[in-house]
Amino acid sequence: MQAMLVTIPEPADDESLIRQAAGGDRAAFGELYLRHARMVHAILLARVPPADAEDLVQDVFMAALKRLGELRTAAAFRGWLGAIARRRAIDYFRDGRRRAEFSFGTEQESHAAAGADQALVTLDLVRRLPEAYRETLIMRLVEGMTGPEIARQTGLTADSVRVNLCRGMKMLRELWKGDAHA
């Protein structure tokens, strides 16, 4: 089986899609969604429970669609979309939503839960990191984005992404060690 390679387009590539979507072209907006949903998901996952992040991705894109006419330049689209995602995460907690608890019944489900629990523990540890490291690490570890893809999506330089990933991983390892001794 061959892995699917997803390339992140340059900001200039989004310009015509943004104009078309602002004019009501749903297919153009759908393409923008495909190009940027992983970034939005990572931003949300750095802040809200995983079970709610996917629904909030949809909320972010619906808000963006309604307000696309307010966007001044196509070059600002990614930052603008990220800001909407961050505000939506803040609103999530203002709305008072809480993560639903669940239990696993069968032994097979319990085994699956153990892996899920480890992933949730790791995600919890990532959320303890400074914001710059959280988002970058989630884009890399959860969304599977490469350093250059993260740089293009966030507007950071490739060097900044490398530094954030390196420092974030170092801090995450230290948290894992400290958490193991607790």
Secondary structure as GFF3:
##gff-version 3
##sequence-region A 1 182
A	DSSP	alpha_helix	11	22	.	.	.	ID=ss1
A	DSSP	alpha_helix	26	45	.	.	.	ID=ss2
A	DSSP	alpha_helix	50	67	.	.	.	ID=ss3
A	DSSP	three_ten_helix	68	70	.	.	.	ID=ss4
A	DSSP	three_ten_helix	74	76	.	.	.	ID=ss5
A	DSSP	alpha_helix	77	94	.	.	.	ID=ss6
A	DSSP	alpha_helix	107	127	.	.	.	ID=ss7
A	DSSP	alpha_helix	131	141	.	.	.	ID=ss8
A	DSSP	alpha_helix	147	154	.	.	.	ID=ss9
A	DSSP	alpha_helix	158	181	.	.	.	ID=ss10
###
